[in-house]
Amino acid sequence: MKKGSIISTLIGVNLFAQPVVAEQVRVYFGTSQGKGVYTALFDSNNGNLSNPTQAVTIENPGFIVIHPNKKFMYATTTGLPDSKDGGVAALKINSDGTLTLINKQSSEGSNPCHVSVDKTGQCLMVANYTGGTVASFKINKNGSLSKAVSTYQHTGSVPGSSRQKEPHPHSIFPAPKNNFAYVPDLGLDKIMIYKIAPEQATLTKAGFAKIPGNNMGPRHMKLDKNGQYAYILNELKPKLTIFKADEKDGTLKYITDISTLPTETDKTDMYGAEVRIHPNGKFVYASMRDTGDKKRDLIAVFNTAKNDNIGKCIETVPAEVSIPRNFNIDPSGKWMLIAGKNSHDIAIFNIDQETGKLTFTGKKILLDDSPICVEFLN
């Protein structure tokens, strides 16, 4: 080969070689053993997760949510002085990923299990499982929380289940239009509906929707980005319940429910946990926990509902962790991180963008606590 040919070849290599640029996103893990919130970096090119490190020490930050401006985080917590109630904590997100406590407030109820922030970032909302209450808080410009602005006590019970002798609000979610908040109440078999006034950070009662069936125990829910369909995962019965949502008055109209377990599965000790919608809007995912420790923990994959056509179950796959109370999809939509509460680890799955199906990558990352919430800083 002539010298000129060698130079041409090298130039060709340089022209066409495209370096792989790491697309790293920070991810946080809420935990339940009392140590704090953990953080790691996730690479969306190859699905690698760095070893999690503790971002802040705080009591039982089980569920976390990130403010729309990405500068603050809010967490459920305990350990408030002179209070039998649980708490909500405001945290500053530092440039290195660590967190700094800003302040804490009473959650106005015991065992807070879920927090969310309205779309404008002015109102924090919390559901208190054992206390049976929901509350809202004003978010100040510096990220701190006011004392509760609104507090509501749920009442009632459902016969036939030892876990439905009293109300148990299990989560609270703002609608995409930011005009209503929905509260699945496990103890009442209802979705309680509240009107949101973001600037005042207030909630006002606006009715409820009954979950059809007996002893369903609604736990978590998600609405599609248009606010048209609501997907409620029930905890006590292995069902995903679908409602049509009215964005104007907040009402929910029942469409159907779909089993989250294969027909042949023993349903004993199997309980629903988290539900997520894929960023492309085509798929819904739900986690099922095996509290009988028979290694049946799984993720169910569904098509979304379109034009009132019923979504259907595509597949169910082993979760590869023990007690997947929570999982999340990375911003690219290519990967799913599943948190194992009892196995103290994070399992990483690849998501097929066309079919929504999941493939375990074989990668698991240990965490020195019990992860029960996964949130990306995207």
C-alpha positions as CSV (number, residue, x, y, z in Angstrom):
1,M,0.0,0.0,0.0
2,K,1.3,3.5,-0.9
3,K,1.9,6.1,1.7
4,G,-0.9,8.3,0.4
5,S,-3.3,5.3,0.7
6,I,-2.4,4.8,4.3
7,I,-3.0,8.5,5.0
8,S,-6.4,8.4,3.2
9,T,-7.4,5.3,5.2
10,L,-6.5,7.0,8.5
11,I,-8.4,10.1,7.5
12,G,-11.4,7.9,6.6
13,V,-11.3,6.2,10.0
14,N,-11.2,9.6,11.7
15,L,-14.1,10.9,9.7
16,F,-16.4,8.0,10.3
17,A,-15.5,7.1,13.9
18,Q,-18.2,8.4,16.2
19,P,-17.2,8.4,19.9
20,V,-19.9,7.1,22.3
21,V,-20.9,9.9,24.5
22,A,-22.2,8.8,27.9
23,E,-25.7,10.0,28.6
24,Q,-25.7,9.9,32.4
25,V,-28.7,10.9,34.5
26,R,-28.8,11.1,38.3
27,V,-31.2,8.8,40.1
28,Y,-32.3,8.8,43.7
29,F,-33.6,6.0,45.9
30,G,-36.0,6.5,48.9
31,T,-35.5,3.8,51.6
32,S,-37.3,2.4,54.6
33,Q,-34.6,1.4,57.1
34,G,-34.0,4.8,58.4
35,K,-30.6,5.6,56.9
36,G,-31.5,8.2,54.2
37,V,-31.8,8.9,50.5
38,Y,-29.3,7.3,48.2
39,T,-28.1,8.5,44.8
40,A,-26.3,7.0,41.8
41,L,-25.6,7.8,38.1
42,F,-27.3,5.9,35.4
43,D,-25.9,5.6,31.8
44,S,-28.7,5.4,29.3
45,N,-26.3,4.2,26.5
46,N,-25.4,0.9,28.2
47,G,-27.7,0.5,31.1
48,N,-25.0,0.7,33.7
49,L,-25.7,2.0,37.2
50,S,-23.0,3.3,39.5
51,N,-22.8,2.1,43.1
52,P,-25.3,4.1,45.1
53,T,-24.0,6.4,47.8
54,Q,-25.9,8.1,50.6
55,A,-27.0,11.6,49.6
56,V,-28.5,12.7,53.0
57,T,-29.2,11.2,56.4
58,I,-32.9,11.5,57.2
59,E,-35.4,9.2,59.0
60,N,-37.3,6.8,56.7
61,P,-37.5,8.8,53.5
62,G,-39.7,6.1,52.0
63,F,-41.2,8.1,49.1
64,I,-39.5,11.0,47.3
65,V,-40.5,13.5,44.6
66,I,-38.4,16.0,42.7
67,H,-39.6,19.6,42.2
68,P,-40.2,20.7,38.6
69,N,-37.3,23.1,38.8
70,K,-34.9,20.2,39.7
71,K,-33.5,22.2,42.6
72,F,-35.5,20.6,45.4
73,M,-36.7,17.2,46.6
74,Y,-39.4,16.3,49.0
75,A,-39.7,13.2,51.1
76,T,-41.9,11.4,53.6
77,T,-40.1,11.1,56.9
78,T,-40.5,10.4,60.6
79,G,-38.6,11.5,63.7
80,L,-40.2,14.9,64.1
81,P,-39.7,16.3,67.6
82,D,-42.7,16.6,69.9
83,S,-45.0,15.0,67.3
84,K,-46.8,11.7,67.0
85,D,-47.5,12.5,63.3
86,G,-45.2,11.6,60.4
87,G,-43.5,14.3,58.5
88,V,-42.6,15.8,55.1
89,A,-39.1,17.0,54.5
90,A,-37.8,19.6,52.0
91,L,-34.3,19.0,50.6
92,K,-32.0,21.0,48.4
93,I,-30.3,19.2,45.5
94,N,-26.7,20.1,45.4
95,S,-24.5,20.1,42.2
96,D,-22.7,17.0,43.3
97,G,-25.9,15.1,43.8
98,T,-25.9,15.3,47.6
99,L,-28.9,16.7,49.4
100,T,-29.2,19.2,52.2
101,L,-32.1,19.4,54.6
102,I,-34.0,22.7,54.3
103,N,-36.9,22.0,56.8
104,K,-39.5,19.5,58.0
105,Q,-43.2,19.8,58.7
106,S,-45.8,17.6,60.3
107,S,-47.6,15.5,57.6
108,E,-50.8,15.9,59.7
109,G,-51.2,12.2,60.0
110,S,-49.3,9.0,60.8
111,N,-47.4,6.9,58.4
112,P,-47.1,9.2,55.4
113,C,-46.6,7.0,52.4
114,H,-46.7,9.2,49.3
115,V,-45.9,12.8,48.2
116,S,-46.3,14.7,45.0
117,V,-45.8,18.3,43.7
118,D,-48.3,20.1,41.5
119,K,-47.1,21.1,38.0
120,T,-46.3,24.7,38.9
121,G,-44.1,23.7,41.9
122,Q,-46.2,25.7,44.4
123,C,-48.0,22.9,46.3
124,L,-46.8,19.8,48.0
125,M,-49.4,17.1,48.7
126,V,-49.1,14.1,51.0
127,A,-51.1,10.9,51.8
128,N,-51.0,9.5,55.3
129,Y,-51.8,5.8,55.2
130,T,-52.4,5.0,58.9
131,G,-53.8,8.4,59.8
132,G,-56.3,8.4,57.0
133,T,-55.6,12.0,56.1
134,V,-54.3,14.0,53.1
135,A,-52.7,17.4,53.4
136,S,-51.2,20.2,51.3
137,F,-48.4,22.6,51.9
138,K,-47.1,25.8,50.3
139,I,-43.7,25.5,48.7
140,N,-41.7,28.7,49.3
141,K,-39.3,30.2,46.7
142,N,-36.3,28.8,48.7
143,G,-37.8,25.3,48.6
144,S,-38.9,25.3,52.2
145,L,-42.4,24.0,53.2
146,S,-45.1,26.0,55.1
147,K,-47.2,24.3,57.8
148,A,-50.1,22.4,56.3
149,V,-52.6,24.7,54.4
150,S,-55.3,22.0,53.9
151,T,-56.0,18.8,55.8
152,Y,-58.8,16.3,55.2
153,Q,-59.7,13.3,57.2
154,H,-61.1,10.4,55.2
155,T,-63.9,8.4,56.8
156,G,-65.6,5.0,56.2
157,S,-64.8,1.3,55.8
158,V,-65.4,-1.6,53.6
159,P,-66.7,-5.0,55.0
160,G,-64.9,-8.2,54.2
161,S,-61.2,-7.2,54.7
162,S,-59.2,-6.7,57.8
163,R,-57.2,-4.0,56.0
164,Q,-60.3,-2.0,55.1
165,K,-61.8,-1.3,58.6
166,E,-60.7,2.4,58.2
167,P,-59.5,4.7,55.5
168,H,-56.0,4.3,54.1
169,P,-55.0,7.0,51.5
170,H,-52.1,5.4,49.7
171,S,-51.1,8.0,47.2
172,I,-52.0,11.4,45.8
173,F,-51.5,12.6,42.2
174,P,-52.1,15.8,40.3
175,A,-53.9,15.6,37.0
176,P,-51.9,16.7,33.9
177,K,-54.0,19.9,33.7
178,N,-53.1,20.6,37.3
179,N,-56.7,21.3,38.3
180,F,-57.5,18.1,40.3
181,A,-55.7,15.7,42.6
182,Y,-56.6,12.0,42.9
183,V,-56.2,9.9,46.0
184,P,-56.5,6.1,45.8
185,D,-57.8,5.1,49.3
186,L,-57.1,1.4,49.9
187,G,-59.4,1.3,52.9
188,L,-62.4,2.7,51.1
189,D,-62.2,1.2,47.6
190,K,-62.5,4.8,46.3
191,I,-60.5,7.3,44.4
192,M,-61.1,10.6,46.3
193,I,-61.0,13.7,44.1
194,Y,-59.8,17.2,45.2
195,K,-59.7,20.5,43.4
196,I,-56.2,22.1,43.4
197,A,-55.6,25.8,43.8
198,P,-51.8,25.9,43.2
199,E,-51.1,29.5,44.2
200,Q,-52.8,29.1,47.5
201,A,-51.6,25.5,47.8
202,T,-55.1,24.4,48.9
203,L,-57.2,21.3,48.2
204,T,-61.0,21.3,48.1
205,K,-63.2,18.2,48.0
206,A,-64.6,17.5,44.6
207,G,-66.2,14.0,44.9
208,F,-65.0,10.4,44.5
209,A,-65.0,7.4,42.1
210,K,-65.9,3.9,43.4
211,I,-63.6,1.0,42.4
212,P,-66.0,-1.7,41.1
213,G,-65.7,-5.1,42.8
214,N,-65.2,-6.1,46.4
215,N,-62.1,-5.5,48.6
216,M,-59.9,-4.2,45.7
217,G,-57.7,-1.9,47.7
218,P,-56.6,0.8,45.2
219,R,-53.0,1.8,45.9
220,H,-51.2,3.8,43.1
221,M,-52.4,5.3,39.9
222,K,-51.1,7.2,36.8
223,L,-52.9,9.3,34.2
224,D,-51.7,9.5,30.6
225,K,-50.1,12.8,29.5
226,N,-53.4,14.1,28.1
227,G,-55.3,13.3,31.3
228,Q,-57.7,11.1,29.3
229,Y,-57.2,7.7,31.0
230,A,-56.4,6.8,34.6
231,Y,-54.8,3.5,35.5
232,I,-55.3,2.4,39.1
233,L,-53.3,-0.6,40.4
234,N,-55.2,-2.4,43.2
235,E,-53.2,-3.9,46.0
236,L,-55.6,-6.4,47.6
237,K,-56.9,-7.9,44.3
238,P,-54.5,-8.4,41.3
239,K,-56.3,-6.0,39.0
240,L,-55.4,-2.9,37.0
241,T,-58.6,-0.8,36.8
242,I,-59.0,1.7,33.9
243,F,-61.1,4.8,34.1
244,K,-61.9,7.5,31.5
245,A,-61.1,10.9,33.1
246,D,-63.0,14.2,32.5
247,E,-60.4,17.0,32.5
248,K,-63.1,19.6,33.1
249,D,-64.8,18.4,36.2
250,G,-62.3,15.7,37.4
251,T,-64.8,12.8,37.3
252,L,-63.7,9.3,36.5
253,K,-65.9,6.9,34.5
254,Y,-65.1,3.2,34.9
255,I,-64.1,1.3,31.7
256,T,-62.8,-2.1,32.8
257,D,-60.2,-3.9,34.8
258,I,-57.5,-6.4,33.7
259,S,-55.7,-9.1,35.7
260,T,-52.1,-8.4,36.6
261,L,-51.3,-12.1,37.0
262,P,-51.3,-15.1,34.5
263,T,-54.4,-17.2,34.8
264,E,-52.5,-20.2,36.4
265,T,-50.8,-18.1,39.1
266,D,-51.6,-18.8,42.7
267,K,-52.9,-15.4,43.9
268,T,-52.2,-16.0,47.6
269,D,-49.9,-13.4,49.1
270,M,-49.6,-11.5,45.8
271,Y,-50.1,-7.8,46.1
272,G,-50.0,-4.8,43.7
273,A,-47.4,-2.0,44.3
274,E,-46.4,0.5,41.6
275,V,-47.8,1.4,38.2
276,R,-46.0,3.5,35.5
277,I,-46.7,4.7,32.0
278,H,-43.9,4.5,29.4
279,P,-42.7,7.9,28.2
280,N,-44.0,7.1,24.7
281,G,-47.5,6.6,26.1
282,K,-47.9,3.2,24.5
283,F,-47.4,0.9,27.5
284,V,-48.3,0.5,31.2
285,Y,-46.3,-1.4,33.7
286,A,-47.3,-2.7,37.1
287,S,-45.3,-4.5,39.9
288,M,-46.7,-7.4,41.9
289,R,-45.1,-8.3,45.3
290,D,-44.9,-11.9,46.6
291,T,-45.2,-11.5,50.3
292,G,-45.2,-15.3,50.7
293,D,-41.5,-15.3,49.6
294,K,-42.1,-17.9,46.8
295,K,-40.1,-15.8,44.3
296,R,-43.2,-14.9,42.3
297,D,-42.5,-11.1,42.2
298,L,-43.2,-9.8,38.7
299,I,-43.8,-6.9,36.4
300,A,-46.9,-7.0,34.2
301,V,-46.8,-5.2,30.8
302,F,-50.0,-3.7,29.2
303,N,-51.0,-1.8,26.1
304,T,-52.6,1.5,26.9
305,A,-56.2,2.2,26.3
306,K,-57.0,4.0,23.0
307,N,-60.4,5.5,21.9
308,D,-62.0,3.5,24.8
309,N,-60.6,0.3,23.5
310,I,-59.4,-1.8,26.4
311,G,-55.7,-2.2,27.0
312,K,-54.5,-5.8,27.2
313,C,-51.7,-7.6,29.1
314,I,-48.7,-8.2,26.8
315,E,-46.6,-10.2,29.2
316,T,-45.5,-10.8,32.8
317,V,-41.8,-11.2,33.6
318,P,-40.0,-12.1,36.9
319,A,-39.0,-8.9,38.7
320,E,-35.5,-10.4,39.6
321,V,-35.8,-8.7,43.1
322,S,-37.7,-9.5,46.3
323,I,-40.7,-7.1,47.0
324,P,-40.6,-4.6,44.1
325,R,-42.5,-1.9,45.9
326,N,-41.4,0.6,43.3
327,F,-39.7,0.9,39.9
328,N,-39.2,3.6,37.3
329,I,-38.3,4.1,33.6
330,D,-35.3,6.2,32.7
331,P,-35.8,9.4,30.7
332,S,-34.7,7.7,27.4
333,G,-37.5,5.1,27.8
334,K,-35.0,2.3,27.1
335,W,-34.4,1.0,30.6
336,M,-36.3,0.1,33.8
337,L,-34.9,0.1,37.3
338,I,-36.7,-2.1,39.8
339,A,-36.1,-1.7,43.5
340,G,-36.1,-4.7,45.7
341,K,-37.1,-3.8,49.2
342,N,-36.2,-7.2,50.8
343,S,-33.4,-8.1,48.5
344,H,-31.7,-4.7,49.0
345,D,-30.9,-4.3,45.3
346,I,-31.8,-2.6,42.0
347,A,-32.4,-4.8,38.9
348,I,-31.9,-3.3,35.5
349,F,-34.1,-4.3,32.5
350,N,-34.1,-3.3,28.8
351,I,-37.3,-2.1,27.3
352,D,-38.2,-2.9,23.7
353,Q,-39.4,0.4,22.2
354,E,-41.7,-1.2,19.7
355,T,-43.3,-4.0,21.8
356,G,-42.8,-2.7,25.4
357,K,-41.5,-6.1,26.4
358,L,-38.8,-6.3,29.1
359,T,-35.5,-8.2,29.1
360,F,-33.4,-8.6,32.2
361,T,-29.9,-7.4,31.5
362,G,-28.4,-9.6,34.2
363,K,-27.2,-6.5,36.1
364,K,-28.1,-6.0,39.8
365,I,-26.7,-3.3,42.1
366,L,-26.7,-3.8,45.8
367,L,-27.8,-1.0,48.1
368,D,-27.1,-0.7,51.8
369,D,-30.7,-0.2,52.8
370,S,-34.2,-1.2,51.6
371,P,-35.0,0.8,48.4
372,I,-38.7,1.5,48.0
373,C,-38.8,4.5,45.6
374,V,-36.9,5.3,42.4
375,E,-36.8,8.9,41.0
376,F,-34.7,10.3,38.1
377,L,-33.4,13.8,38.0
378,N,-34.4,14.4,34.4
